[in-house]
Structure formats: C-alpha cells, structure tokens
Amino acid sequence: MNRTIALTGTILLLISILLGAFGAHALKEILTEEQLVSFETGVRYQMIHGLGLLILGLNADRHQFQLKTIFRLLLIGVLLFSVSIYFLAMQDVLGMKLKFLGPITPLGGLLMMLAWGVYGVQLFRSKSTYEH
C-alpha cells in the first residue's frame, strides 16, 4: 500500500462529496442550469479520479513499477481540471471575470489522460506476479 496516494484519493473523495452536496443544495438556486451542470462535471471527475487514486494507493505493492509520476499527473490534472471548472461555474456569483481559467481545464484533462496512459504502458510492460 502507498499511504500517500491512498490518503490523497480519500481526501479528494471527501471534498468531492462536500462539493457535490454544496452544488446540489446551496448553488441550486444561485447558478444557472448550465453552470450547475458544469460544476457537477468537476465534482464527477474529481470523484472518479479520487477513487482511482485510492485504488492505486491500496494496490501499490502489486505493481513492479513506481506510481510517483502517475500520482503526480493525476493529482495535478484533477486539481487543474476540477478547480478551474468550479471557479468558472461560479465566476458570476463570485463577481469575478475568470475566463482566463478556460485553457486550464483541458490542460488538466490532458494530464489525467496522460497519467492513465502512462499507467497502461507500465502495466503492459510489467510482468504479472499474480498469473493464474
């Protein structure tokens, strides 16, 4: 087990549940439907990748390769992706022009895709220690 990765995944999950509830209740009357859908997209991606990190962390000992690069790419990717969406969705409520965050969202998505791609390549290259 990699405690850091598992704990990070757990924290991302906790925050995503909090933000999901916040969006569903507190922001429901404040944001437009389009903004709320966007906010929920950020929550969904954060939750999915938090769960992915938790699984990776709990199973780190099963891998014959390091997860450090994958962990960093996923964490930075989910933060850039989800946090930029949160702020973009709430920019009217915050009374701030945050359009400059627009290019940050796809960069975060690219980092998440890269992380899973690196993980897939590492899995392909490694020999299974749990062969049947």
A tleap script that builds the chain and sets N, CA, C and O, in Angstrom:
source leaprc.protein.ff14SB
mol = sequence {
  NMET ASN ARG THR ILE ALA LEU THR GLY THR
  ILE LEU LEU LEU ILE SER ILE LEU LEU GLY
  ALA PHE GLY ALA HIE ALA LEU LYS GLU ILE
  LEU THR GLU GLU GLN LEU VAL SER PHE GLU
  THR GLY VAL ARG TYR GLN MET ILE HIE GLY
  LEU GLY LEU LEU ILE LEU GLY LEU ASN ALA
  ASP ARG HIE GLN PHE GLN LEU LYS THR ILE
  PHE ARG LEU LEU LEU ILE GLY VAL LEU LEU
  PHE SER VAL SER ILE TYR PHE LEU ALA MET
  GLN ASP VAL LEU GLY MET LYS LEU LYS PHE
  LEU GLY PRO ILE THR PRO LEU GLY GLY LEU
  LEU MET MET LEU ALA TRP GLY VAL TYR GLY
  VAL GLN LEU PHE ARG SER LYS SER THR TYR
  GLU CHIE
}
set mol.1.N position { 0.840 -1.177 0.000 }
set mol.1.CA position { 0.000 0.000 0.000 }
set mol.1.C position { 0.884 1.239 0.000 }
set mol.1.O position { 1.921 1.279 0.662 }
set mol.2.N position { 0.461 2.243 -0.747 }
set mol.2.CA position { 1.108 3.546 -0.706 }
set mol.2.C position { 0.160 4.486 0.035 }
set mol.2.O position { -0.862 4.912 -0.502 }
set mol.3.N position { 0.516 4.794 1.263 }
set mol.3.CA position { -0.350 5.584 2.148 }
set mol.3.C position { -0.635 6.974 1.585 }
set mol.3.O position { -1.763 7.456 1.678 }
set mol.4.N position { 0.366 7.616 1.010 }
set mol.4.CA position { 0.201 8.973 0.476 }
set mol.4.C position { -0.830 8.998 -0.648 }
set mol.4.O position { -1.717 9.852 -0.669 }
set mol.5.N position { -0.707 8.060 -1.577 }
set mol.5.CA position { -1.635 8.012 -2.707 }
set mol.5.C position { -3.045 7.675 -2.225 }
set mol.5.O position { -4.012 8.311 -2.644 }
set mol.6.N position { -3.167 6.679 -1.346 }
set mol.6.CA position { -4.481 6.286 -0.832 }
set mol.6.C position { -5.117 7.429 -0.043 }
set mol.6.O position { -6.312 7.688 -0.186 }
set mol.7.N position { -4.334 8.113 0.784 }
set mol.7.CA position { -4.861 9.219 1.573 }
set mol.7.C position { -5.278 10.389 0.681 }
set mol.7.O position { -6.307 11.020 0.923 }
set mol.8.N position { -4.489 10.672 -0.338 }
set mol.8.CA position { -4.838 11.739 -1.281 }
set mol.8.C position { -6.150 11.414 -1.988 }
set mol.8.O position { -7.010 12.283 -2.132 }
set mol.9.N position { -6.305 10.178 -2.425 }
set mol.9.CA position { -7.553 9.757 -3.053 }
set mol.9.C position { -8.733 9.911 -2.105 }
set mol.9.O position { -9.807 10.360 -2.506 }
set mol.10.N position { -8.527 9.538 -0.850 }
set mol.10.CA position { -9.582 9.655 0.151 }
set mol.10.C position { -9.980 11.112 0.366 }
set mol.10.O position { -11.166 11.426 0.470 }
set mol.11.N position { -8.999 11.993 0.433 }
set mol.11.CA position { -9.275 13.424 0.621 }
set mol.11.C position { -10.022 13.987 -0.586 }
set mol.11.O position { -10.978 14.747 -0.426 }
set mol.12.N position { -9.594 13.620 -1.783 }
set mol.12.CA position { -10.310 14.071 -2.986 }
set mol.12.C position { -11.757 13.578 -2.979 }
set mol.12.O position { -12.665 14.311 -3.372 }
set mol.13.N position { -11.971 12.350 -2.538 }
set mol.13.CA position { -13.329 11.816 -2.454 }
set mol.13.C position { -14.164 12.597 -1.442 }
set mol.13.O position { -15.302 12.970 -1.727 }
set mol.14.N position { -13.610 12.835 -0.288 }
set mol.14.CA position { -14.320 13.590 0.746 }
set mol.14.C position { -14.711 14.979 0.249 }
set mol.14.O position { -15.853 15.407 0.416 }
set mol.15.N position { -13.759 15.675 -0.361 }
set mol.15.CA position { -14.027 17.024 -0.862 }
set mol.15.C position { -15.064 16.975 -1.991 }
set mol.15.O position { -15.911 17.863 -2.090 }
set mol.16.N position { -15.002 15.955 -2.833 }
set mol.16.CA position { -15.975 15.867 -3.932 }
set mol.16.C position { -17.384 15.649 -3.398 }
set mol.16.O position { -18.342 16.180 -3.960 }
set mol.17.N position { -17.528 14.881 -2.330 }
set mol.17.CA position { -18.847 14.678 -1.725 }
set mol.17.C position { -19.353 15.990 -1.133 }
set mol.17.O position { -20.520 16.346 -1.299 }
set mol.18.N position { -18.473 16.699 -0.446 }
set mol.18.CA position { -18.845 18.010 0.115 }
set mol.18.C position { -19.267 18.978 -0.981 }
set mol.18.O position { -20.295 19.646 -0.869 }
set mol.19.N position { -18.465 19.051 -2.044 }
set mol.19.CA position { -18.787 19.970 -3.140 }
set mol.19.C position { -20.036 19.541 -3.899 }
set mol.19.O position { -20.804 20.384 -4.362 }
set mol.20.N position { -20.238 18.241 -4.025 }
set mol.20.CA position { -21.452 17.758 -4.673 }
set mol.20.C position { -22.694 18.164 -3.896 }
set mol.20.O position { -23.685 18.599 -4.482 }
set mol.21.N position { -22.640 18.024 -2.579 }
set mol.21.CA position { -23.765 18.434 -1.734 }
set mol.21.C position { -23.942 19.949 -1.782 }
set mol.21.O position { -25.067 20.445 -1.838 }
set mol.22.N position { -22.838 20.676 -1.761 }
set mol.22.CA position { -22.878 22.133 -1.842 }
set mol.22.C position { -23.526 22.574 -3.157 }
set mol.22.O position { -24.356 23.483 -3.178 }
set mol.23.N position { -23.140 21.926 -4.233 }
set mol.23.CA position { -23.704 22.258 -5.537 }
set mol.23.C position { -25.180 21.928 -5.626 }
set mol.23.O position { -25.966 22.706 -6.167 }
set mol.24.N position { -25.556 20.772 -5.096 }
set mol.24.CA position { -26.947 20.320 -5.185 }
set mol.24.C position { -27.888 21.138 -4.313 }
set mol.24.O position { -29.074 21.259 -4.620 }
set mol.25.N position { -27.370 21.697 -3.234 }
set mol.25.CA position { -28.234 22.407 -2.300 }
set mol.25.C position { -28.013 23.914 -2.322 }
set mol.25.O position { -28.930 24.669 -2.644 }
set mol.26.N position { -26.807 24.358 -1.984 }
set mol.26.CA position { -26.547 25.795 -1.864 }
set mol.26.C position { -26.492 26.501 -3.212 }
set mol.26.O position { -26.947 27.638 -3.335 }
set mol.27.N position { -25.940 25.839 -4.221 }
set mol.27.CA position { -25.774 26.501 -5.517 }
set mol.27.C position { -26.965 26.308 -6.447 }
set mol.27.O position { -27.063 26.972 -7.479 }
set mol.28.N position { -27.859 25.411 -6.090 }
set mol.28.CA position { -29.001 25.083 -6.940 }
set mol.28.C position { -29.823 26.319 -7.313 }
set mol.28.O position { -30.290 26.436 -8.446 }
set mol.29.N position { -29.997 27.222 -6.379 }
set mol.29.CA position { -30.810 28.423 -6.607 }
set mol.29.C position { -29.981 29.600 -7.128 }
set mol.29.O position { -30.537 30.619 -7.538 }
set mol.30.N position { -28.665 29.462 -7.111 }
set mol.30.CA position { -27.786 30.582 -7.456 }
set mol.30.C position { -27.249 30.484 -8.878 }
set mol.30.O position { -27.177 31.484 -9.593 }
set mol.31.N position { -26.872 29.275 -9.283 }
set mol.31.CA position { -26.267 29.069 -10.594 }
set mol.31.C position { -27.332 28.770 -11.641 }
set mol.31.O position { -28.417 28.281 -11.327 }
set mol.32.N position { -27.002 29.071 -12.879 }
set mol.32.CA position { -27.875 28.664 -13.978 }
set mol.32.C position { -27.756 27.143 -14.127 }
set mol.32.O position { -26.846 26.524 -13.576 }
set mol.33.N position { -28.674 26.564 -14.867 }
set mol.33.CA position { -28.632 25.115 -15.078 }
set mol.33.C position { -27.322 24.708 -15.761 }
set mol.33.O position { -26.722 23.692 -15.412 }
set mol.34.N position { -26.890 25.504 -16.730 }
set mol.34.CA position { -25.637 25.210 -17.437 }
set mol.34.C position { -24.435 25.292 -16.491 }
set mol.34.O position { -23.542 24.448 -16.550 }
set mol.35.N position { -24.410 26.292 -15.632 }
set mol.35.CA position { -23.312 26.433 -14.667 }
set mol.35.C position { -23.317 25.279 -13.671 }
set mol.35.O position { -22.260 24.764 -13.305 }
set mol.36.N position { -24.498 24.878 -13.239 }
set mol.36.CA position { -24.604 23.777 -12.294 }
set mol.36.C position { -24.145 22.456 -12.912 }
set mol.36.O position { -23.479 21.656 -12.254 }
set mol.37.N position { -24.499 22.233 -14.166 }
set mol.37.CA position { -24.042 21.025 -14.874 }
set mol.37.C position { -22.518 21.039 -14.981 }
set mol.37.O position { -21.872 20.007 -14.799 }
set mol.38.N position { -21.954 22.185 -15.271 }
set mol.38.CA position { -20.505 22.322 -15.367 }
set mol.38.C position { -19.854 22.033 -14.010 }
set mol.38.O position { -18.871 21.295 -13.939 }
set mol.39.N position { -20.397 22.609 -12.943 }
set mol.39.CA position { -19.891 22.380 -11.592 }
set mol.39.C position { -19.932 20.887 -11.260 }
set mol.39.O position { -18.975 20.341 -10.711 }
set mol.40.N position { -21.040 20.237 -11.593 }
set mol.40.CA position { -21.196 18.808 -11.325 }
set mol.40.C position { -20.202 17.968 -12.125 }
set mol.40.O position { -19.784 16.902 -11.674 }
set mol.41.N position { -19.827 18.445 -13.306 }
set mol.41.CA position { -18.803 17.743 -14.096 }
set mol.41.C position { -17.477 17.755 -13.347 }
set mol.41.O position { -16.787 16.737 -13.287 }
set mol.42.N position { -17.121 18.899 -12.779 }
set mol.42.CA position { -15.901 18.986 -11.977 }
set mol.42.C position { -15.944 18.036 -10.796 }
set mol.42.O position { -14.950 17.376 -10.490 }
set mol.43.N position { -17.092 17.960 -10.127 }
set mol.43.CA position { -17.258 17.061 -8.980 }
set mol.43.C position { -17.108 15.611 -9.429 }
set mol.43.O position { -16.420 14.822 -8.780 }
set mol.44.N position { -17.755 15.262 -10.539 }
set mol.44.CA position { -17.709 13.880 -11.038 }
set mol.44.C position { -16.279 13.449 -11.364 }
set mol.44.O position { -15.849 12.363 -10.977 }
set mol.45.N position { -15.550 14.298 -12.073 }
set mol.45.CA position { -14.176 13.938 -12.427 }
set mol.45.C position { -13.289 13.857 -11.194 }
set mol.45.O position { -12.419 12.989 -11.111 }
set mol.46.N position { -13.500 14.747 -10.241 }
set mol.46.CA position { -12.718 14.680 -9.010 }
set mol.46.C position { -13.018 13.383 -8.261 }
set mol.46.O position { -12.108 12.744 -7.733 }
set mol.47.N position { -14.285 12.997 -8.217 }
set mol.47.CA position { -14.662 11.786 -7.503 }
set mol.47.C position { -14.092 10.541 -8.194 }
set mol.47.O position { -13.543 9.657 -7.536 }
set mol.48.N position { -14.223 10.482 -9.497 }
set mol.48.CA position { -13.718 9.314 -10.234 }
set mol.48.C position { -12.211 9.165 -10.052 }
set mol.48.O position { -11.714 8.061 -9.828 }
set mol.49.N position { -11.494 10.267 -10.148 }
set mol.49.CA position { -10.039 10.178 -10.041 }
set mol.49.C position { -9.579 10.036 -8.592 }
set mol.49.O position { -8.507 9.487 -8.336 }
set mol.50.N position { -10.375 10.523 -7.646 }
set mol.50.CA position { -10.091 10.247 -6.237 }
set mol.50.C position { -10.205 8.757 -5.958 }
set mol.50.O position { -9.369 8.179 -5.262 }
set mol.51.N position { -11.240 8.142 -6.504 }
set mol.51.CA position { -11.425 6.700 -6.364 }
set mol.51.C position { -10.279 5.949 -7.058 }
set mol.51.O position { -9.765 4.960 -6.536 }
set mol.52.N position { -9.893 6.434 -8.232 }
set mol.52.CA position { -8.765 5.819 -8.935 }
set mol.52.C position { -7.489 5.883 -8.115 }
set mol.52.O position { -6.748 4.903 -8.038 }
set mol.53.N position { -7.225 7.035 -7.499 }
set mol.53.CA position { -6.031 7.168 -6.655 }
set mol.53.C position { -6.114 6.263 -5.430 }
set mol.53.O position { -5.116 5.665 -5.028 }
set mol.54.N position { -7.294 6.164 -4.842 }
set mol.54.CA position { -7.462 5.280 -3.686 }
set mol.54.C position { -7.141 3.835 -4.074 }
set mol.54.O position { -6.428 3.136 -3.354 }
set mol.55.N position { -7.664 3.400 -5.200 }
set mol.55.CA position { -7.406 2.035 -5.675 }
set mol.55.C position { -5.923 1.840 -5.975 }
set mol.55.O position { -5.336 0.826 -5.597 }
set mol.56.N position { -5.322 2.813 -6.656 }
set mol.56.CA position { -3.882 2.710 -6.949 }
set mol.56.C position { -3.069 2.636 -5.663 }
set mol.56.O position { -2.158 1.816 -5.543 }
set mol.57.N position { -3.399 3.489 -4.711 }
set mol.57.CA position { -2.656 3.510 -3.450 }
set mol.57.C position { -2.795 2.212 -2.670 }
set mol.57.O position { -1.817 1.706 -2.120 }
set mol.58.N position { -3.995 1.679 -2.623 }
set mol.58.CA position { -4.224 0.437 -1.878 }
set mol.58.C position { -3.552 -0.766 -2.541 }
set mol.58.O position { -3.238 -1.751 -1.873 }
set mol.59.N position { -3.334 -0.683 -3.851 }
set mol.59.CA position { -2.741 -1.799 -4.594 }
set mol.59.C position { -1.312 -1.532 -5.055 }
set mol.59.O position { -0.798 -2.254 -5.910 }
set mol.60.N position { -0.674 -0.526 -4.513 }
set mol.60.CA position { 0.664 -0.130 -4.974 }
set mol.60.C position { 1.679 -1.267 -4.863 }
set mol.60.O position { 2.566 -1.383 -5.708 }
set mol.61.N position { 1.560 -2.095 -3.845 }
set mol.61.CA position { 2.517 -3.187 -3.639 }
set mol.61.C position { 2.435 -4.253 -4.721 }
set mol.61.O position { 3.369 -5.038 -4.883 }
set mol.62.N position { 1.348 -4.293 -5.455 }
set mol.62.CA position { 1.169 -5.293 -6.512 }
set mol.62.C position { 1.894 -4.920 -7.797 }
set mol.62.O position { 2.039 -5.743 -8.701 }
set mol.63.N position { 2.344 -3.682 -7.872 }
set mol.63.CA position { 2.980 -3.198 -9.100 }
set mol.63.C position { 4.496 -3.333 -9.009 }
set mol.63.O position { 5.096 -3.163 -7.948 }
set mol.64.N position { 5.084 -3.639 -10.140 }
set mol.64.CA position { 6.538 -3.746 -10.209 }
set mol.64.C position { 7.150 -2.440 -10.704 }
set mol.64.O position { 8.312 -2.414 -11.111 }
set mol.65.N position { 6.393 -1.381 -10.671 }
set mol.65.CA position { 6.873 -0.080 -11.113 }
set mol.65.C position { 6.386 0.994 -10.141 }
set mol.65.O position { 5.433 0.792 -9.388 }
set mol.66.N position { 7.052 2.115 -10.179 }
set mol.66.CA position { 6.718 3.233 -9.292 }
set mol.66.C position { 5.480 3.964 -9.793 }
set mol.66.O position { 5.261 4.084 -10.999 }
set mol.67.N position { 4.679 4.446 -8.863 }
set mol.67.CA position { 3.466 5.176 -9.198 }
set mol.67.C position { 3.625 6.689 -9.030 }
set mol.67.O position { 2.666 7.438 -9.210 }
set mol.68.N position { 4.839 7.139 -8.684 }
set mol.68.CA position { 5.046 8.552 -8.369 }
set mol.68.C position { 4.634 9.484 -9.511 }
set mol.68.O position { 3.921 10.459 -9.278 }
set mol.69.N position { 5.066 9.203 -10.722 }
set mol.69.CA position { 4.738 10.055 -11.871 }
set mol.69.C position { 3.242 10.013 -12.155 }
set mol.69.O position { 2.626 11.048 -12.413 }
set mol.70.N position { 2.665 8.835 -12.109 }
set mol.70.CA position { 1.230 8.672 -12.349 }
set mol.70.C position { 0.441 9.439 -11.294 }
set mol.70.O position { -0.517 10.140 -11.617 }
set mol.71.N position { 0.844 9.305 -10.039 }
set mol.71.CA position { 0.203 10.020 -8.936 }
set mol.71.C position { 0.250 11.524 -9.155 }
set mol.71.O position { -0.766 12.207 -9.032 }
set mol.72.N position { 1.415 12.030 -9.476 }
set mol.72.CA position { 1.566 13.481 -9.662 }
set mol.72.C position { 0.744 13.990 -10.842 }
set mol.72.O position { 0.084 15.025 -10.746 }
set mol.73.N position { 0.787 13.265 -11.946 }
set mol.73.CA position { -0.004 13.670 -13.116 }
set mol.73.C position { -1.497 13.673 -12.802 }
set mol.73.O position { -2.213 14.598 -13.185 }
set mol.74.N position { -1.966 12.638 -12.107 }
set mol.74.CA position { -3.388 12.564 -11.758 }
set mol.74.C position { -3.787 13.682 -10.802 }
set mol.74.O position { -4.810 14.338 -11.000 }
set mol.75.N position { -2.984 13.895 -9.772 }
set mol.75.CA position { -3.320 14.916 -8.787 }
set mol.75.C position { -3.341 16.307 -9.406 }
set mol.75.O position { -4.297 17.060 -9.223 }
set mol.76.N position { -2.293 16.643 -10.133 }
set mol.76.CA position { -2.243 17.967 -10.772 }
set mol.76.C position { -3.354 18.083 -11.808 }
set mol.76.O position { -3.994 19.129 -11.917 }
set mol.77.N position { -3.586 17.017 -12.567 }
set mol.77.CA position { -4.630 17.034 -13.580 }
set mol.77.C position { -6.008 17.260 -12.999 }
set mol.77.O position { -6.767 18.088 -13.505 }
set mol.78.N position { -6.346 16.532 -11.936 }
set mol.78.CA position { -7.680 16.678 -11.350 }
set mol.78.C position { -7.829 18.050 -10.698 }
set mol.78.O position { -8.908 18.642 -10.746 }
set mol.79.N position { -6.771 18.556 -10.096 }
set mol.79.CA position { -6.851 19.888 -9.494 }
set mol.79.C position { -7.047 20.961 -10.560 }
set mol.79.O position { -7.903 21.833 -10.417 }
set mol.80.N position { -6.258 20.897 -11.621 }
set mol.80.CA position { -6.415 21.883 -12.697 }
set mol.80.C position { -7.790 21.767 -13.350 }
set mol.80.O position { -8.456 22.775 -13.583 }
set mol.81.N position { -8.207 20.557 -13.640 }
set mol.81.CA position { -9.473 20.340 -14.324 }
set mol.81.C position { -10.651 20.756 -13.447 }
set mol.81.O position { -11.427 21.639 -13.814 }
set mol.82.N position { -10.778 20.121 -12.300 }
set mol.82.CA position { -11.958 20.337 -11.466 }
set mol.82.C position { -12.003 21.730 -10.847 }
set mol.82.O position { -13.046 22.383 -10.870 }
set mol.83.N position { -10.893 22.184 -10.300 }
set mol.83.CA position { -10.899 23.501 -9.640 }
set mol.83.C position { -11.167 24.612 -10.647 }
set mol.83.O position { -11.878 25.567 -10.335 }
set mol.84.N position { -10.610 24.503 -11.846 }
set mol.84.CA position { -10.900 25.532 -12.852 }
set mol.84.C position { -12.375 25.528 -13.212 }
set mol.84.O position { -12.963 26.591 -13.411 }
set mol.85.N position { -12.983 24.355 -13.300 }
set mol.85.CA position { -14.414 24.277 -13.592 }
set mol.85.C position { -15.232 24.881 -12.451 }
set mol.85.O position { -16.201 25.601 -12.692 }
set mol.86.N position { -14.843 24.587 -11.208 }
set mol.86.CA position { -15.573 25.151 -10.069 }
set mol.86.C position { -15.589 26.676 -10.144 }
set mol.86.O position { -16.636 27.307 -9.995 }
set mol.87.N position { -14.423 27.253 -10.376 }
set mol.87.CA position { -14.332 28.714 -10.421 }
set mol.87.C position { -15.015 29.298 -11.655 }
set mol.87.O position { -15.651 30.349 -11.568 }
set mol.88.N position { -14.891 28.636 -12.792 }
set mol.88.CA position { -15.576 29.122 -13.993 }
set mol.88.C position { -17.090 29.092 -13.816 }
set mol.88.O position { -17.785 30.017 -14.237 }
set mol.89.N position { -17.597 28.042 -13.199 }
set mol.89.CA position { -19.041 27.926 -12.981 }
set mol.89.C position { -19.543 28.980 -12.001 }
set mol.89.O position { -20.684 29.431 -12.105 }
set mol.90.N position { -18.705 29.370 -11.060 }
set mol.90.CA position { -19.134 30.304 -10.012 }
set mol.90.C position { -18.639 31.733 -10.214 }
set mol.90.O position { -18.782 32.562 -9.316 }
set mol.91.N position { -18.064 32.032 -11.366 }
set mol.91.CA position { -17.482 33.363 -11.554 }
set mol.91.C position { -18.511 34.484 -11.420 }
set mol.91.O position { -18.179 35.556 -10.915 }
set mol.92.N position { -19.739 34.267 -11.855 }
set mol.92.CA position { -20.775 35.295 -11.711 }
set mol.92.C position { -21.115 35.517 -10.244 }
set mol.92.O position { -21.265 36.656 -9.800 }
set mol.93.N position { -21.235 34.434 -9.500 }
set mol.93.CA position { -21.536 34.516 -8.068 }
set mol.93.C position { -20.399 35.209 -7.326 }
set mol.93.O position { -20.630 36.007 -6.417 }
set mol.94.N position { -19.182 34.898 -7.721 }
set mol.94.CA position { -18.008 35.497 -7.082 }
set mol.94.C position { -17.783 36.936 -7.528 }
set mol.94.O position { -17.013 37.671 -6.909 }
set mol.95.N position { -18.456 37.335 -8.605 }
set mol.95.CA position { -18.293 38.692 -9.128 }
set mol.95.C position { -16.925 38.928 -9.726 }
set mol.95.O position { -16.383 40.030 -9.640 }
set mol.96.N position { -16.362 37.893 -10.333 }
set mol.96.CA position { -15.016 37.979 -10.901 }
set mol.96.C position { -15.038 37.452 -12.327 }
set mol.96.O position { -15.791 36.535 -12.654 }
set mol.97.N position { -14.212 38.037 -13.161 }
set mol.97.CA position { -14.024 37.534 -14.523 }
set mol.97.C position { -12.893 36.507 -14.478 }
set mol.97.O position { -11.735 36.854 -14.247 }
set mol.98.N position { -13.238 35.262 -14.698 }
set mol.98.CA position { -12.257 34.186 -14.590 }
set mol.98.C position { -12.110 33.411 -15.892 }
set mol.98.O position { -11.705 32.248 -15.882 }
set mol.99.N position { -12.430 34.041 -16.994 }
set mol.99.CA position { -12.344 33.376 -18.303 }
set mol.99.C position { -10.937 32.862 -18.597 }
set mol.99.O position { -10.765 31.911 -19.359 }
set mol.100.N position { -9.938 33.489 -17.993 }
set mol.100.CA position { -8.552 33.054 -18.212 }
set mol.100.C position { -8.322 31.619 -17.742 }
set mol.100.O position { -7.338 30.987 -18.125 }
set mol.101.N position { -9.236 31.105 -16.906 }
set mol.101.CA position { -9.119 29.716 -16.445 }
set mol.101.C position { -9.561 28.716 -17.502 }
set mol.101.O position { -9.290 27.522 -17.377 }
set mol.102.N position { -10.239 29.192 -18.542 }
set mol.102.CA position { -10.741 28.317 -19.600 }
set mol.102.C position { -9.709 27.358 -20.163 }
set mol.102.O position { -9.994 26.167 -20.282 }
set mol.103.N position { -8.508 27.835 -20.518 }
set mol.103.CA position { -7.491 26.915 -21.063 }
set mol.103.C position { -6.897 25.957 -20.026 }
set mol.103.O position { -6.259 24.969 -20.389 }
set mol.104.N position { -7.102 26.245 -18.756 }
set mol.104.CA position { -6.567 25.390 -17.698 }
set mol.104.C position { -7.324 24.051 -17.648 }
set mol.104.O position { -6.731 23.005 -17.383 }
set mol.105.N position { -8.621 24.097 -17.901 }
set mol.105.CA position { -9.454 22.893 -17.810 }
set mol.105.C position { -8.974 21.786 -18.755 }
set mol.105.O position { -8.761 20.663 -18.298 }
set mol.106.N position { -8.795 22.058 -20.050 }
set mol.106.CA position { -8.323 20.970 -20.927 }
set mol.106.C position { -6.901 20.525 -20.607 }
set mol.106.O position { -6.548 19.370 -20.847 }
set mol.107.N position { -6.082 21.424 -20.071 }
set mol.107.CA position { -4.734 21.028 -19.660 }
set mol.107.C position { -4.822 19.988 -18.540 }
set mol.107.O position { -4.088 19.000 -18.540 }
set mol.108.N position { -5.727 20.223 -17.587 }
set mol.108.CA position { -5.939 19.247 -16.524 }
set mol.108.C position { -6.436 17.925 -17.075 }
set mol.108.O position { -5.994 16.860 -16.643 }
set mol.109.N position { -7.353 17.991 -18.030 }
set mol.109.CA position { -7.853 16.768 -18.667 }
set mol.109.C position { -6.749 16.016 -19.389 }
set mol.109.O position { -6.682 14.788 -19.337 }
set mol.110.N position { -5.889 16.759 -20.059 }
set mol.110.CA position { -4.761 16.144 -20.763 }
set mol.110.C position { -3.825 15.434 -19.783 }
set mol.110.O position { -3.350 14.335 -20.067 }
set mol.111.N position { -3.559 16.055 -18.636 }
set mol.111.CA position { -2.692 15.430 -17.642 }
set mol.111.C position { -3.311 14.150 -17.076 }
set mol.111.O position { -2.607 13.172 -16.825 }
set mol.112.N position { -4.636 14.164 -16.876 }
set mol.112.CA position { -5.302 12.945 -16.399 }
set mol.112.C position { -5.208 11.834 -17.444 }
set mol.112.O position { -4.941 10.682 -17.103 }
set mol.113.N position { -5.426 12.178 -18.719 }
set mol.113.CA position { -5.310 11.174 -19.782 }
set mol.113.C position { -3.878 10.653 -19.873 }
set mol.113.O position { -3.658 9.456 -20.053 }
set mol.114.N position { -2.920 11.545 -19.750 }
set mol.114.CA position { -1.516 11.153 -19.794 }
set mol.114.C position { -1.189 10.199 -18.645 }
set mol.114.O position { -0.483 9.208 -18.835 }
set mol.115.N position { -1.704 10.503 -17.454 }
set mol.115.CA position { -1.458 9.645 -16.291 }
set mol.115.C position { -1.968 8.229 -16.532 }
set mol.115.O position { -1.252 7.257 -16.288 }
set mol.116.N position { -3.203 8.113 -17.011 }
set mol.116.CA position { -3.749 6.788 -17.257 }
set mol.116.C position { -3.043 6.110 -18.421 }
set mol.116.O position { -2.907 4.886 -18.431 }
set mol.117.N position { -2.592 6.887 -19.402 }
set mol.117.CA position { -1.810 6.316 -20.499 }
set mol.117.C position { -0.487 5.758 -20.017 }
set mol.117.O position { -0.095 4.658 -20.406 }
set mol.118.N position { 0.209 6.513 -19.166 }
set mol.118.CA position { 1.476 6.047 -18.588 }
set mol.118.C position { 1.232 4.783 -17.763 }
set mol.118.O position { 2.007 3.828 -17.831 }
set mol.119.N position { 0.158 4.788 -16.992 }
set mol.119.CA position { -0.174 3.615 -16.188 }
set mol.119.C position { -0.413 2.387 -17.081 }
set mol.119.O position { 0.076 1.295 -16.795 }
set mol.120.N position { -1.166 2.586 -18.155 }
set mol.120.CA position { -1.429 1.487 -19.087 }
set mol.120.C position { -0.158 0.945 -19.713 }
set mol.120.O position { 0.010 -0.269 -19.824 }
set mol.121.N position { 0.735 1.829 -20.121 }
set mol.121.CA position { 2.015 1.404 -20.707 }
set mol.121.C position { 2.827 0.634 -19.673 }
set mol.121.O position { 3.412 -0.403 -19.986 }
set mol.122.N position { 2.863 1.141 -18.437 }
set mol.122.CA position { 3.608 0.446 -17.376 }
set mol.122.C position { 3.015 -0.943 -17.109 }
set mol.122.O position { 3.752 -1.910 -16.919 }
set mol.123.N position { 1.702 -1.031 -17.096 }
set mol.123.CA position { 1.073 -2.347 -16.906 }
set mol.123.C position { 1.428 -3.290 -18.048 }
set mol.123.O position { 1.723 -4.464 -17.825 }
set mol.124.N position { 1.397 -2.773 -19.266 }
set mol.124.CA position { 1.708 -3.581 -20.436 }
set mol.124.C position { 3.147 -4.106 -20.370 }
set mol.124.O position { 3.410 -5.258 -20.715 }
set mol.125.N position { 4.061 -3.263 -19.930 }
set mol.125.CA position { 5.471 -3.624 -19.873 }
set mol.125.C position { 5.827 -4.543 -18.713 }
set mol.125.O position { 6.802 -5.291 -18.787 }
set mol.126.N position { 5.047 -4.489 -17.648 }
set mol.126.CA position { 5.400 -5.256 -16.432 }
set mol.126.C position { 4.923 -6.686 -16.546 }
set mol.126.O position { 3.985 -6.995 -17.280 }
set mol.127.N position { 5.586 -7.546 -15.805 }
set mol.127.CA position { 5.187 -8.944 -15.745 }
set mol.127.C position { 4.270 -9.108 -14.556 }
set mol.127.O position { 4.533 -8.576 -13.478 }
set mol.128.N position { 3.204 -9.839 -14.752 }
set mol.128.CA position { 2.260 -10.072 -13.676 }
set mol.128.C position { 2.867 -11.012 -12.640 }
set mol.128.O position { 3.442 -12.048 -12.972 }
set mol.129.N position { 2.722 -10.626 -11.392 }
set mol.129.CA position { 3.151 -11.513 -10.305 }
set mol.129.C position { 1.987 -12.347 -9.808 }
set mol.129.O position { 2.138 -13.172 -8.908 }
set mol.130.N position { 0.827 -12.124 -10.401 }
set mol.130.CA position { -0.383 -12.849 -9.982 }
set mol.130.C position { -0.953 -13.634 -11.167 }
set mol.130.O position { -2.152 -13.581 -11.439 }
set mol.131.N position { -0.098 -14.344 -11.850 }
set mol.131.CA position { -0.557 -15.139 -13.001 }
set mol.131.C position { -1.294 -16.371 -12.512 }
set mol.131.O position { -1.005 -16.906 -11.442 }
set mol.132.N position { -2.235 -16.802 -13.303 }
set mol.132.CA position { -3.035 -17.968 -12.951 }
set mol.132.C position { -2.305 -19.241 -13.287 }
set mol.132.O position { -2.829 -20.331 -13.059 }
savepdb mol mol.pdb
quit
